[in-house]
């Protein structure tokens, strides 16, 4: 759904991009910072499967920074009968975090005190705020126990925070491509991305018009982020020094379409130009991804969530980091991506070595951090095996012809699978 008037760009209703969402309104949310209390707080969520009579067969899936409640979109090959997220066995729940544009309270939702969107006045929220809100929704739905909490990247941060509701409530946790505390490296990348948004003249200190948002800044921030989500070998293998099939892969109104689209002609030793200026495939890919992102995300929301990530530290107010890890009693599966340059494999080993009842799995991929959203076969294999080892009794009496098959991923709006788009380069 979009709204528009003459001579104005369309305004995207971001929440409408996710089909079949439900909403629960929390009367009041006291934020961890103590600096604000939100009222009439919408929490968007989706569910799959059926909650049993005891209310104890829940599986919580936690989304990443730019993800949504639509697990079918970004982790679809893992969702369904006989798969890791088995809809014949579990009541599967995914809720949208505070600050995201996809339905929960955020800079694009209405502040009930003013009747206008919060914009840059939306307060700082933390991962702990998110999981506390999401638990209240589970309480409303009648969930009495959570068998599994699973998430990658920012979702992995949430998964770790769920542990602190206790092992009688949350039984098993899988934290994937994440950390127990946000590193200086990640904090710095987040700051660099925010600065690109701030530098866009349209940003206007966050009080920008919905019809004229800081698209160039947000697009550049997304390009910068994408470089941290992949690896050098991923780009070299896919693009090398290939030039793009067309100089107009992105729509003609792309904010960067005319910005350094071609470089000054390069001359050879004789002073002659070797040909028309080139646009390399890697450049076209980044421009395309930046443009796609600004059509589905909001700049103030991006700032809100990256600031949220900066606060992440499971030991905050709880004691030393090592002691806090050692206090976790849940069965834990820690999954790291061997080429992850953002949440390094060392950080995954830190978690697995510190949590008493943990297993460590390394996913082999040259895709970097995004491997957890791209290596579906490996992810399904490792998660399915672990789930069946931890709770074999849940699968007793489940009638079906065989185990589920991981289908080829289609194009994802909120994840990293590109479907036919991958053939453009």
C-alpha positions in Angstrom: 0.0 0.0 0.0 1.3 3.4 -0.9 -0.2 6.9 -0.6 0.6 9.7 -3.0 -0.6 13.0 -4.4 0.2 15.1 -7.4 3.9 15.9 -7.9 4.9 13.8 -4.9 6.8 10.5 -4.6 4.8 7.6 -3.2 5.0 7.0 0.6 5.4 3.4 1.4 3.3 1.8 4.2 6.2 -0.5 5.1 4.1 -2.8 7.3 1.9 -3.7 4.4 4.9 -5.3 2.7 4.4 -8.3 5.0 1.3 -10.4 4.2 -0.8 -11.9 7.0 0.7 -10.1 10.0 -1.1 -9.9 13.3 -0.8 -7.1 15.9 -1.0 -7.0 19.6 -1.2 -3.7 21.4 0.7 -3.3 24.7 -0.8 -0.6 26.9 2.5 0.5 28.3 6.2 -0.4 27.8 8.8 0.9 30.3 12.1 1.0 28.3 15.3 -0.4 29.8 17.0 3.0 29.6 14.5 4.4 32.1 14.3 7.5 29.9 10.9 6.9 28.3 7.6 5.0 28.6 5.8 4.1 25.4 2.1 3.7 25.4 -0.3 1.9 23.1 2.6 0.0 21.6 1.9 -2.2 18.5 3.9 -5.4 18.2 3.6 -7.1 14.8 4.0 -10.9 14.6 3.3 -14.0 12.5 2.7 -17.6 13.5 2.8 -21.0 11.8 1.7 -24.3 13.1 -0.6 -24.9 16.1 -0.2 -24.3 19.8 -0.9 -27.4 21.7 -3.3 -27.7 24.7 -0.5 -27.3 27.2 0.9 -24.3 25.4 4.4 -25.7 25.6 5.4 -26.4 21.9 6.5 -22.9 20.9 9.5 -22.1 18.7 10.5 -18.5 18.5 12.4 -17.2 15.4 14.2 -13.9 15.7 14.8 -11.7 12.7 18.0 -9.7 11.8 18.4 -5.9 11.3 16.5 -5.5 8.1 14.4 -8.5 8.4 10.7 -8.9 9.2 8.2 -11.3 10.8 7.9 -13.1 7.5 10.2 -16.1 8.1 8.8 -17.7 4.9 10.5 -14.9 3.0 14.0 -14.9 4.4 14.3 -18.4 5.9 11.6 -20.1 3.9 13.6 -23.2 2.9 13.9 -24.1 6.6 10.1 -23.7 7.4 7.6 -26.5 6.9 6.8 -30.1 7.8 9.9 -32.2 8.3 12.2 -29.2 8.1 14.2 -27.5 10.9 11.2 -25.2 11.7 8.7 -28.1 11.6 5.2 -26.8 11.4 3.8 -30.3 12.3 5.5 -30.2 15.6 6.0 -26.6 16.7 3.9 -23.4 17.1 6.3 -21.0 15.4 6.3 -17.4 16.3 8.3 -14.4 14.9 7.8 -10.9 16.2 9.0 -7.6 14.8 11.5 -5.6 16.9 10.9 -2.1 18.2 12.4 0.5 15.8 11.8 -1.6 12.7 9.5 -0.1 10.0 7.5 -3.4 9.6 4.7 -2.9 12.1 6.0 -2.7 15.7 6.4 0.7 17.3 9.1 2.7 15.5 9.9 6.1 14.0 7.3 5.5 11.3 4.4 4.6 13.7 2.1 7.1 15.3 3.0 8.6 18.7 -0.3 8.6 20.5 0.6 11.7 22.4 1.1 13.8 19.2 -0.9 12.0 16.6 2.1 12.1 14.3 4.9 9.7 13.5 7.6 9.5 16.1 10.3 10.3 13.6 13.7 11.0 15.2 12.0 11.4 18.6 11.5 7.7 18.9 13.5 6.7 22.0 16.5 4.4 22.2 15.4 0.8 22.6 17.4 -2.3 23.4 17.4 -6.0 22.6 16.1 -6.6 26.1 13.2 -4.3 25.4 12.4 -6.4 22.4 12.4 -9.8 24.0 10.3 -8.5 27.0 7.7 -7.2 24.6 7.7 -10.3 22.6 7.2 -12.5 25.7 4.2 -10.4 26.6 2.7 -11.3 23.2 3.4 -15.0 23.8 1.7 -14.7 27.2 -1.3 -13.2 25.5 -1.3 -16.1 23.0 -1.3 -18.7 25.8 2.3 -19.9 25.5 3.5 -21.5 28.7 6.9 -22.7 27.6 9.3 -22.1 24.6 11.1 -25.2 23.4 13.4 -23.3 21.0 14.6 -19.8 20.3 16.6 -19.4 17.1 18.1 -16.3 15.5 20.9 -15.1 13.4 22.9 -11.8 13.6 20.7 -9.4 15.6 18.3 -12.3 15.9 21.1 -14.2 17.7 21.4 -11.4 20.2 17.7 -11.8 20.9 18.1 -15.5 21.2 20.7 -15.0 23.9 18.6 -12.5 25.8 15.7 -15.0 25.8 17.9 -17.3 28.0 17.4 -14.9 31.0 13.7 -15.8 31.3 15.1 -19.1 32.8 15.5 -22.6 31.6 12.1 -23.7 32.9 10.5 -21.3 30.3 13.1 -21.3 27.5 14.5 -24.8 27.0 16.9 -24.6 24.1 18.6 -21.7 22.2 20.5 -21.4 18.9 22.5 -18.2 18.4 23.9 -17.9 14.9 26.5 -15.5 13.4 26.2 -13.2 16.4 28.0 -12.2 19.6 27.3 -11.8 23.3 28.3 -8.2 23.2 28.6 -5.8 20.3 32.2 -5.3 19.3 34.1 -2.1 18.6 34.3 -3.2 15.0 30.6 -3.5 14.6 29.9 -0.3 16.5 32.2 1.5 14.2 30.6 0.1 11.0 27.2 1.2 12.4 28.5 4.7 13.1 29.9 5.0 9.6 26.6 4.0 8.1 24.6 6.4 10.2 27.0 9.2 9.2 26.2 8.6 5.5 22.6 9.1 6.3 23.2 12.3 8.4 25.2 13.7 5.5 22.3 13.5 3.1 20.9 17.1 2.7 17.4 15.6 2.8 17.9 14.1 6.3 17.0 17.4 8.0 18.0 16.1 11.5 15.5 13.3 11.0 12.5 15.6 10.4 12.4 14.8 6.7 9.3 14.7 4.6 8.0 11.2 3.9 7.8 12.3 0.2 11.5 13.4 0.2 13.5 11.1 2.5 17.3 10.8 2.5 17.5 8.1 -0.1 21.0 8.7 -1.2 22.3 8.5 2.4 20.3 5.4 3.2 21.4 3.7 -0.1 25.0 4.4 0.6 24.6 3.1 4.2 23.1 -0.1 2.7 26.0 -0.5 0.3 28.5 -0.1 3.1 26.6 -2.6 5.2 26.5 -5.1 2.4 30.3 -5.1 2.2 30.4 -6.3 5.8 27.8 -9.0 5.1 29.8 -10.6 2.4 33.5 -11.5 1.9 36.2 -10.6 -0.5 36.2 -14.0 -2.0 32.4 -13.8 -2.5 32.7 -10.7 -4.6 35.8 -11.9 -6.5 34.1 -15.2 -7.4 30.9 -13.6 -8.4 32.1 -10.4 -10.1 35.8 -10.3 -10.6 36.5 -7.5 -13.1 33.4 -8.2 -15.2 31.5 -5.2 -16.5 27.8 -4.9 -16.2 25.5 -6.3 -18.9 23.8 -2.9 -18.9 24.5 0.4 -17.3 20.9 0.7 -16.2 20.3 -2.3 -14.0 18.7 -0.1 -11.4 15.6 1.9 -12.2 16.2 5.1 -14.0 15.2 7.2 -10.9 17.8 5.5 -8.7 19.3 8.1 -6.4 22.9 7.2 -7.4 22.0 6.5 -11.1 23.7 9.7 -12.3 26.3 9.9 -9.4 29.7 8.8 -10.7 27.9 6.4 -13.0 30.9 6.5 -15.2 34.4 7.5 -14.5 36.5 9.9 -16.6 37.8 8.0 -19.6 41.0 6.0 -18.9 43.8 6.5 -21.5 46.5 4.1 -22.4 50.2 4.9 -22.6 49.7 6.5 -26.0 47.2 8.9 -24.6 44.3 7.2 -26.5 41.1 6.2 -24.8 40.7 2.4 -24.8 37.0 2.7 -25.1 33.8 3.9 -23.4 33.9 4.3 -19.6 33.0 1.1 -17.9 30.6 0.2 -15.0 31.8 -2.9 -13.3 29.4 -5.6 -12.3 30.3 -5.1 -8.6 29.4 -1.4 -8.8 26.1 -2.1 -10.5 25.3 -4.8 -7.9 25.8 -2.4 -5.0 23.8 0.4 -6.7 21.0 -2.1 -7.4 21.0 -3.3 -3.8 21.0 0.3 -2.4 18.1 1.3 -4.5 16.1 -1.8 -3.6 16.7 -1.1 0.0 15.4 2.5 0.1 12.2 1.2 -1.4 11.6 -1.0 1.6 13.2 0.7 4.6 13.2 4.0 6.5 16.3 6.0 7.4 15.2 6.9 10.9 14.4 3.2 11.5 17.9 2.2 10.3 19.4 4.7 12.7 17.2 3.4 15.6 18.1 -0.2 15.0 21.8 0.3 14.6 21.9 2.3 17.8 20.0 -0.6 19.5 22.7 -3.0 18.3 25.4 -0.8 19.9 23.7 -1.4 23.3 23.9 -5.2 23.1 25.8 -6.8 26.0 24.3 -9.7 27.8 26.4 -9.0 30.8 25.2 -5.4 31.3 24.1 -5.2 34.9 24.4 -8.9 35.5 28.1 -9.4 36.4 31.2 -10.4 34.4 30.8 -11.5 30.9 32.3 -15.0 31.6 30.2 -15.5 34.7 27.0 -14.6 32.8 27.8 -17.0 30.0 28.5 -19.7 32.6 25.1 -19.1 34.2 23.1 -20.1 31.1 21.6 -23.5 31.6 19.8 -24.0 28.3 21.1 -26.4 25.7 22.7 -24.1 23.2 23.7 -24.5 19.5 26.2 -21.9 18.4 26.7 -21.6 14.6 29.4 -19.5 13.1 30.2 -18.7 9.4 33.9 -19.5 8.7 34.3 -16.3 6.5 32.3 -14.0 8.7 34.2 -10.7 8.9 31.5 -8.9 10.9 30.7 -11.3 13.8 33.9 -13.3 13.6 34.2 -17.0 14.2 36.2 -16.2 17.3 33.1 -14.6 18.8 31.2 -17.8 18.2 33.8 -19.9 19.9 33.7 -17.5 22.8 30.0 -18.2 23.2 30.3 -22.0 22.8 33.2 -22.2 25.2 31.5 -20.1 27.8 28.0 -21.6 27.8 28.1 -25.0 29.6 25.6 -27.0 27.6 26.6 -25.9 24.1 27.6 -27.3 20.8 29.6 -25.4 18.1 29.0 -25.7 14.4 31.0 -24.0 11.7 29.2 -23.4 8.4 31.5 -23.6 5.4 30.7 -20.8 3.0 32.7 -18.1 1.1 29.6 -15.8 1.4 30.7 -14.2 4.7 28.2 -13.1 7.4 25.2 -13.6 5.1 26.0 -17.3 4.9 23.4 -17.9 7.5 20.8 -16.6 5.1 22.2 -18.3 2.0 23.5 -21.7 3.0 20.1 -23.2 3.5 21.1 -26.9 3.1 23.7 -26.6 5.8 21.6 -24.6 8.1 18.7 -27.0 7.9 20.9 -30.0 8.4 22.6 -28.6 11.5 19.5 -27.2 13.1 17.3 -30.2 12.4 19.9 -32.6 13.8 20.3 -30.6 16.9 16.6 -30.2 17.5 16.0 -33.9 17.1 18.8 -34.7 19.5 17.6 -32.3 22.2 13.9 -33.2 22.1 13.3 -36.5 20.3 10.1 -37.0 22.3 8.4 -34.1 20.4 8.6 -36.1 17.2 7.0 -39.3 18.6 3.8 -40.1 16.8 4.3 -37.5 14.0 2.9 -39.1 10.9 4.3 -38.2 7.5 5.8 -39.8 4.5 9.3 -38.6 5.0 11.5 -35.8 6.0 11.1 -32.4 4.4 13.2 -31.3 1.5 15.0 -28.0 1.4 13.6 -26.4 -1.8 15.6 -24.0 -3.9 15.2 -20.5 -2.5 13.2 -18.0 -4.4 13.8 -14.2 -4.5 13.6 -12.7 -1.0 12.5 -9.2 -0.1 13.8 -9.2 3.4 16.6 -11.8 3.2 19.6 -12.3 0.9 18.3 -15.0 -1.5 18.1 -13.3 -5.0 16.4 -15.9 -7.2 16.5 -14.8 -10.8 18.1 -11.5 -9.9 21.4 -13.4 -9.4 21.6 -13.9 -13.1 21.7 -10.1 -13.8 25.5 -10.1 -13.0 
